[in-house]
């Protein structure tokens, strides 16, 4: 990659995934910061890339972009290989988290195994992911519902849970299964529902080039599987939230 002598620090995370402040101190990305969270379960294994390898990747990226037709000699593009790699690194920060370490809290249930609380529904939760087939983005919204038993989870953690699995190379179907199975393991609730609606650029920018298509996926566990009225209430809430 060309070196024009510009020593200005690039925007975005350093190769190890942290953002640096003016003093050089490392801090978690803003979207992962939570002053009320004592343990950063979604940022426990920061990825590191050796600076020499990072420089090699930038050279490879520059060669690819030039071969595809980009002019890297303009003020707006001479650092594009670096920016592209940093954006890709930041977009896959979900690999640094372990959703199984998420903290749950006791509910007000006092009636034993048959104690039922009202379902909790959260959404729309916006997410952005990279399809593992073409490394192109797919993005949309998630809705999560669950019927607590003895444990509940902080509402903000539902958003962070979605993003832990979205910020990886993945597919929409796997992402939904990972979210719902994590909540089942963690909370042992009466039921869990996850609904994802997304636009996939791999079908809009290439291939069939279907520019209006969306993909919907729904996942059910427990009481949502056996009680149609509960599923209907959840889906009605999803429909209302999209208006």
N, C-alpha and C positions, 0 to 999 in steps of 0.2 A: 504494500500500500504506500502511496506517496506521502512524503513528510515535507510539509511546506514551512516547518519551523514554528507552527502555531502551538504554543504550550498551554493554551486555555483548557481547563478541565472540561471534558465532555459532560453534557447533561445526562441525567439518568444514573443508574447504579454502577458502581465499580464492578469489575469482573467477579468479585466474590459475592455480589448480590446486595451489598449494603449501599446506602446513600451516605455521602460524606458531607458534613457541615462545613461552615467557613473555617472552623478551627481544626478541621481534619478528623474530628471525632466521628466514629461510625454510629449510625442509627438505623433502626428498622425502617423499611419503606412505610410511608404514611398510612397506606391502606391497611397495614397490619398492626398499627399501633393502637393500643387500648390501655389507658391509664388504670382501668379497673381490673385488668387481667394480670394475675401474679405469675402465670406461666405461659410463655408464648408457644403453645402447642402447634400453631400453624407456621412457626419459623424456628424449628429446633435443629435442623441440619443444613445450615447454609452451604451452598455449593461454592467451591473454589476452582478457579481455572488459572493455571500457571501463566504469568504475563507473557512468557515466550510463546506458549501455545496460542494465547489470545491474539498476539501479533500475527502468528501464522494464519489463524482463521481469518483475520482482516485481509491479509494478502489474497487468500483464496477467494474471499467474497468480492474483492475488487476485481479479480480476474473474471469471475462469473458475470458480474454486472457489466463490465466492459464488453465481454463477449456477446452479451445480450443486446448491447447497443447503447448503454449509458455512457455519457461523456463525464468522466470524473475530474476533468480539469476546470470545472466551473466553480464559482464560490459556493453555490448551493449543493454541490454533489461531492466535493473532494473528501468529505468525511462521512459520506453515506454508508460505506461498508462498516465503519465503526458504529454508526448510529443503528444500522440494521441489526447488528449482532447484539448490541445492548438492549434494543427493544425486544428481540427474541428471548434473551436471557430473562428480562423482567417479566415477559408474558408467560414464562414457564416456572414462575416462583412457587407454584403449588407443590413441586417435588420437595420443597424444604419443610413441609408440614406433615404432621401425623395426626389425623383426625381422631384416631382411637384414644388419644390422650386428652380429649376435650372433657371439661368438668361439667358434671350434672349436679342438680340440687334437689332436695326433698320437696315433694308436693304437700298439699294439705289432705291427702287421702288418709282416711283412718278406718276404712271399711274392709280391709283385707283384700284378697285377690279380685273380688267383684266390685271394688270401688271404681267408679267411673267419673271422670271429670270431662268437661266440655272440650271439644276438639280445639286445638290452637292452630291457626292458619296464618302464615307469614308470606308476603309477596306483594307486588312483584319484586324479585331479587334479580337485578341485572348482572349478567355474566358475559365474559368474553373468553373464548377457548380457541385452541388450534387443532384442527382436524389432523389425526395422525396419518391419513392417507395422502394428503397433498400439502400439509403444513400451512393451509390457508385458514383464515379465521372463520369460526361460526359464533354467533352471538345472539342473545335473547334474554328471556326472563324465566325465572324459576318460581314456583309456588310450593311451599311445604306445609303439610298439615299433619298433626299427630294428636292422639288421644292419650294424655299422660296417665300413668298409674302411680308409681311411687316416686318418679323422678321427672324433673323438667330441665330445660336448657335455656340459657339466656337468649333472648330474641336476637340480639346482635350476632350471636355465635352461629345462628342459622345462615346468615349472610356470609360469614367467614367460612363456614363449612362448604357452602356451594363453591366459593372461590378457591378453596384448597384443591378441589377436584377439577375445577374449570381451568385453572392455570397450569395445564399440562398438555402434552400431546394426547388427545383422547378422541372418543366418539360420543355422541349424545346419549346413546343407549347405555354405555358403560358408566358415564357420569351419573345418570339417574340411579343406577343400581348401587353405585358406591355411596351416594348420599343416603339412600333409604336404608341400606344394610348397616351403615355406620350408626344411624339413629336407632335402629332396632337393637343393635348390640349394646349401645351406650345407655339407652333409656329403658329398655324392655317395656315399651308402652303397649297399650291395647291395640293400637294401629298406627300406621304411618302412610302418608300419601305424598308423592312427589310428581309435579307436573312441569315439564320443560317445553318451551316454545322457542324455536331458534331459526335464524336465517343462516344459510350455509353458503359462503362465497365460492366453495368448490363447485356448486351447481349454477352459480350466477356469473362468475368470471370465466369459466371454462366449461368444457363438456357440453351439456344441453343448453347452457346459458338461459336458464329459467329465472327471470329477474323478479318474479312475484311470489315465488314459492317459499313456504315455511314448513318446518317439521315439528310436529307435536308428539311428545311421548309422555305416557302416564304410567306410574308404578304404584302398586298397592301392597300393603302388608296388613295382616291381622284383621281388625274389625272393618277396615275399608273393603276388604275382599268379601266379607260375609254380610255386610249391611249396605244395600244399594242406596238407602236414604242418606247415609253418611257420605257416600261417594258423590251423590247428587248435590248435597250441600257444599261440599268442597269445590266441585266443578262450577257450581253457580257463583261461588265467591270468586273463583278465577276469572270467569266471564265478566263479572261486574268490575273487577279491578282493571280489566283491559280497556274499558270504555273511556 
